[in-house]
Amino acid sequence: MKKRKIPMRKDLLTDTMQPKKDLVRIVVDKEKNVSVDPSGKKPGRGAYVSLKPEKIAAARKSKVLERSLGVKVADEFYDELFAYVDHQKARKELLGDQK
């Protein structure tokens, strides 16, 4: 049986390559709106970030998302991102690491 290749993406916060499923995509559209892209298919410039709340807090402080995406990232977006990451973390703990 042939082993499937795991898609890897670079985590903007830790600067390491990680499996795509362990990251979340942040996207900026043509109107300069920043949003969380759980499907990974929204059009626009994207960056992948870790699903760890402490890394999100560090990103907020260092403004690494703003530099990478080239737009001003509102505090409300970071609150939305925290909520998403928290939800994913709770879901992973509840359901385990399913394939």
C-alpha positions as a Markdown table, in Angstrom:
| # | Residue | x | y | z |
|---|---|---|---|---|
| 1 | Met | 0.0 | 0.0 | 0.0 |
| 2 | Lys | 1.3 | 3.4 | -1.0 |
| 3 | Lys | 1.9 | 5.9 | 1.9 |
| 4 | Arg | 0.2 | 9.3 | 1.4 |
| 5 | Lys | 2.3 | 12.4 | 1.4 |
| 6 | Ile | 1.4 | 14.8 | 4.3 |
| 7 | Pro | 1.1 | 18.4 | 3.1 |
| 8 | Met | 3.5 | 20.7 | 5.0 |
| 9 | Arg | 3.3 | 24.5 | 5.5 |
| 10 | Lys | 5.6 | 26.9 | 7.2 |
| 11 | Asp | 4.3 | 28.2 | 10.6 |
| 12 | Leu | 4.7 | 32.0 | 10.5 |
| 13 | Leu | 5.0 | 32.1 | 14.3 |
| 14 | Thr | 7.6 | 29.4 | 15.0 |
| 15 | Asp | 9.3 | 29.5 | 11.5 |
| 16 | Thr | 9.1 | 25.7 | 11.3 |
| 17 | Met | 7.5 | 23.3 | 8.8 |
| 18 | Gln | 4.4 | 21.5 | 10.2 |
| 19 | Pro | 1.6 | 19.4 | 8.8 |
| 20 | Lys | -1.1 | 21.6 | 7.3 |
| 21 | Lys | -3.8 | 20.1 | 9.5 |
| 22 | Asp | -2.0 | 21.4 | 12.6 |
| 23 | Leu | -2.1 | 25.0 | 11.4 |
| 24 | Val | -4.8 | 27.6 | 10.5 |
| 25 | Arg | -4.6 | 29.8 | 7.5 |
| 26 | Ile | -5.0 | 33.6 | 7.9 |
| 27 | Val | -6.0 | 35.3 | 4.6 |
| 28 | Val | -6.2 | 38.9 | 3.3 |
| 29 | Asp | -8.6 | 39.6 | 0.4 |
| 30 | Lys | -8.4 | 42.3 | -2.2 |
| 31 | Glu | -10.3 | 44.7 | 0.0 |
| 32 | Lys | -7.6 | 44.3 | 2.7 |
| 33 | Asn | -10.0 | 42.3 | 5.1 |
| 34 | Val | -8.2 | 39.9 | 7.3 |
| 35 | Ser | -10.0 | 36.6 | 8.2 |
| 36 | Val | -9.5 | 33.1 | 9.5 |
| 37 | Asp | -9.7 | 30.5 | 6.7 |
| 38 | Pro | -10.5 | 27.1 | 8.2 |
| 39 | Ser | -11.0 | 25.5 | 4.7 |
| 40 | Gly | -7.7 | 26.9 | 3.4 |
| 41 | Lys | -9.4 | 27.8 | 0.1 |
| 42 | Lys | -10.3 | 31.4 | 0.3 |
| 43 | Pro | -8.8 | 33.6 | -2.3 |
| 44 | Gly | -6.1 | 36.1 | -1.3 |
| 45 | Arg | -2.7 | 36.2 | 0.4 |
| 46 | Gly | -2.4 | 33.6 | 3.1 |
| 47 | Ala | -0.2 | 32.8 | 6.0 |
| 48 | Tyr | -0.3 | 29.8 | 8.3 |
| 49 | Val | -0.1 | 30.0 | 12.1 |
| 50 | Ser | 0.0 | 27.6 | 14.9 |
| 51 | Leu | -3.1 | 26.5 | 16.8 |
| 52 | Lys | -1.4 | 27.4 | 20.2 |
| 53 | Pro | -2.9 | 30.3 | 22.1 |
| 54 | Glu | 0.5 | 31.4 | 23.5 |
| 55 | Lys | 1.9 | 31.7 | 20.0 |
| 56 | Ile | -1.1 | 33.9 | 19.0 |
| 57 | Ala | -0.4 | 36.2 | 21.9 |
| 58 | Ala | 3.2 | 36.5 | 20.9 |
| 59 | Ala | 2.1 | 37.3 | 17.3 |
| 60 | Arg | -0.2 | 40.0 | 18.6 |
| 61 | Lys | 2.7 | 41.6 | 20.5 |
| 62 | Ser | 5.3 | 41.3 | 17.8 |
| 63 | Lys | 2.9 | 42.3 | 14.9 |
| 64 | Val | 4.3 | 39.4 | 12.8 |
| 65 | Leu | 1.0 | 39.0 | 11.0 |
| 66 | Glu | 0.9 | 42.6 | 10.0 |
| 67 | Arg | 4.4 | 42.4 | 8.5 |
| 68 | Ser | 3.8 | 39.2 | 6.6 |
| 69 | Leu | 0.4 | 40.1 | 5.2 |
| 70 | Gly | 1.1 | 43.8 | 4.6 |
| 71 | Val | -2.0 | 45.2 | 6.3 |
| 72 | Lys | -3.1 | 46.5 | 9.7 |
| 73 | Val | -4.6 | 43.7 | 11.8 |
| 74 | Ala | -7.3 | 44.8 | 14.2 |
| 75 | Asp | -7.4 | 43.7 | 17.8 |
| 76 | Glu | -10.9 | 42.3 | 17.1 |
| 77 | Phe | -9.4 | 39.9 | 14.6 |
| 78 | Tyr | -7.0 | 38.6 | 17.3 |
| 79 | Asp | -10.0 | 38.0 | 19.6 |
| 80 | Glu | -11.7 | 36.0 | 16.7 |
| 81 | Leu | -8.4 | 34.1 | 16.2 |
| 82 | Phe | -8.1 | 33.3 | 19.9 |
| 83 | Ala | -11.7 | 32.0 | 19.9 |
| 84 | Tyr | -11.1 | 29.8 | 16.8 |
| 85 | Val | -7.8 | 28.4 | 18.3 |
| 86 | Asp | -9.5 | 27.7 | 21.6 |
| 87 | His | -12.4 | 26.0 | 19.9 |
| 88 | Gln | -10.0 | 23.8 | 17.8 |
| 89 | Lys | -8.0 | 22.9 | 20.9 |
| 90 | Ala | -11.1 | 21.9 | 22.9 |
| 91 | Arg | -12.3 | 19.9 | 19.9 |
| 92 | Lys | -9.0 | 18.0 | 19.6 |
| 93 | Glu | -9.1 | 17.2 | 23.3 |
| 94 | Leu | -12.6 | 16.0 | 23.1 |
| 95 | Leu | -12.4 | 14.0 | 19.9 |
| 96 | Gly | -8.8 | 13.0 | 19.9 |
| 97 | Asp | -6.6 | 13.1 | 16.9 |
| 98 | Gln | -8.8 | 11.5 | 14.2 |
| 99 | Lys | -7.9 | 10.9 | 10.6 |
